[in-house]
Amino acid sequence: MTTTTAAPKRLIVAITGATGAAYGLRLLQVLQETPGIETHLVVSDAGILNLQHELGMRLAELEILADVAHHVRDVGAIIASGSFQSDGMVVAPCSMRTLAAVAHGLSDNLITRAADVMIKERRRLILMVREAPLNLAHLRNMTSVTEMGGIIYPPTPVFYHRPQTIADIIDHTIGRIVDLLNIPNSLAPRWNGLAAENRPGPAGH
Ligand SMILES: Cc1cc2nc3c(=O)[nH]c(=O)nc-3n(C[C@H](O)[C@H](O)[C@H](O)COP(=O)(O)O)c2cc1C
């Protein structure tokens, strides 16, 4: 009798120099804990700066969470080619510089090249863009990426689940990102409708 093993789901995670390195870190942790996922990590130079500034982490400490780590200037890496079969890519967080490069097909480093591959191969691309306020160039670039099939997912917090900690806020957002990758998860409570939310508990609260 032959047994077949499902091929791992291959996902690319990129971290760029927008604020919110914690989103990329949490995504990598979740993917590492999920069986059957192979992760490929790329971090931009500004992403490395923010990793250190916001989380006090060195790149090497992040890279051990991924199956494969690539250098951002290694445009000859396997993930730079459409022949490398991957299931999607998330840029978490995504700076306006990287958004602009993706929107205009620049492929000027491994992150923007891998994103370009996702678009041309019609694979899932999620950009967790972060800036405020947004200028017209930012808005137009988001429109371009959306028109090309990418998903713009700004990491905006929600409050309807009454988060108690920053970790709760991050988990809710990463739960939705993982949903978009079709990976089962229970990272955040799901909305059951207002009626269910307001139903009195066992003690009448
Ligand atoms: C502490 C810090 C926070 C930043 N936050 C943002 C941000 O939220 N959004 C953004 O678009 N750029 C932000 N930047 C600027 C980018 O890091 C900068 O534009 C950089 O060139 C982006 O390069 P990359 O896309 O290759 O990572 C920030 C920079 C620093 C140092």
The ligand as an SDF file (V2000), in Angstrom:
LIG
                    3D

 31 33  0  0  0  0  0  0  0  0999 V2000
   11.0690   53.8430   13.1950 C   0  0  0  0  0  0  0  0  0  0  0  0
   10.6140   53.9440   11.7690 C   0  0  0  0  0  0  0  0  0  0  0  0
    9.2780   53.8030   11.4590 C   0  0  0  0  0  0  0  0  0  0  0  0
    8.8370   53.8880   10.1410 C   0  0  0  0  0  0  0  0  0  0  0  0
    7.5130   53.7030    9.8880 N   0  0  0  0  0  0  0  0  0  0  0  0
    7.0800   53.7280    8.6110 C   0  0  0  0  0  0  0  0  0  0  0  0
    5.7190   53.4430    8.3170 C   0  0  0  0  0  0  0  0  0  0  0  0
    4.9080   53.1730    9.2060 O   0  0  0  0  0  0  0  0  0  0  0  0
    5.3490   53.4030    7.0250 N   0  0  0  0  0  0  0  0  0  0  0  0
    6.2330   53.6460    5.9970 C   0  0  0  0  0  0  0  0  0  0  0  0
    5.8150   53.5870    4.8450 O   0  0  0  0  0  0  0  0  0  0  0  0
    7.5210   53.9330    6.2480 N   0  0  0  0  0  0  0  0  0  0  0  0
    7.9820   53.9710    7.5250 C   0  0  0  0  0  0  0  0  0  0  0  0
    9.3050   54.2260    7.7790 N   0  0  0  0  0  0  0  0  0  0  0  0
   10.1840   54.6010    6.6700 C   0  0  0  0  0  0  0  0  0  0  0  0
   10.7310   53.3910    5.9180 C   0  0  0  0  0  0  0  0  0  0  0  0
   11.4710   52.5540    6.7690 O   0  0  0  0  0  0  0  0  0  0  0  0
   11.6020   53.8750    4.7480 C   0  0  0  0  0  0  0  0  0  0  0  0
   10.7900   54.5240    3.7780 O   0  0  0  0  0  0  0  0  0  0  0  0
   12.3820   52.7830    4.0840 C   0  0  0  0  0  0  0  0  0  0  0  0
   13.0970   53.3280    2.9930 O   0  0  0  0  0  0  0  0  0  0  0  0
   11.5030   51.6360    3.5920 C   0  0  0  0  0  0  0  0  0  0  0  0
   12.3200   50.7240    2.9060 O   0  0  0  0  0  0  0  0  0  0  0  0
   11.8260   49.2290    2.6390 P   0  0  0  0  0  0  0  0  0  0  0  0
   10.5340   49.3100    1.9330 O   0  0  0  0  0  0  0  0  0  0  0  0
   12.9010   48.6360    1.7620 O   0  0  0  0  0  0  0  0  0  0  0  0
   11.7440   48.5330    3.9550 O   0  0  0  0  0  0  0  0  0  0  0  0
    9.7660   54.1440    9.0950 C   0  0  0  0  0  0  0  0  0  0  0  0
   11.1180   54.2900    9.4050 C   0  0  0  0  0  0  0  0  0  0  0  0
   11.5400   54.1970   10.7280 C   0  0  0  0  0  0  0  0  0  0  0  0
   13.0020   54.3210   11.0270 C   0  0  0  0  0  0  0  0  0  0  0  0
  1  2  1  0
  2  3  1  0
  2 30  2  0
  3  4  2  0
  4  5  1  0
  4 28  1  0
  5  6  2  0
  6  7  1  0
  6 13  1  0
  7  8  2  0
  7  9  1  0
  9 10  1  0
 10 11  2  0
 10 12  1  0
 12 13  2  0
 13 14  1  0
 14 15  1  0
 14 28  1  0
 15 16  1  0
 16 17  1  0
 16 18  1  0
 18 19  1  0
 18 20  1  0
 20 21  1  0
 20 22  1  0
 22 23  1  0
 23 24  1  0
 24 25  2  0
 24 26  1  0
 24 27  1  0
 28 29  2  0
 29 30  1  0
 30 31  1  0
M  END
$$$$
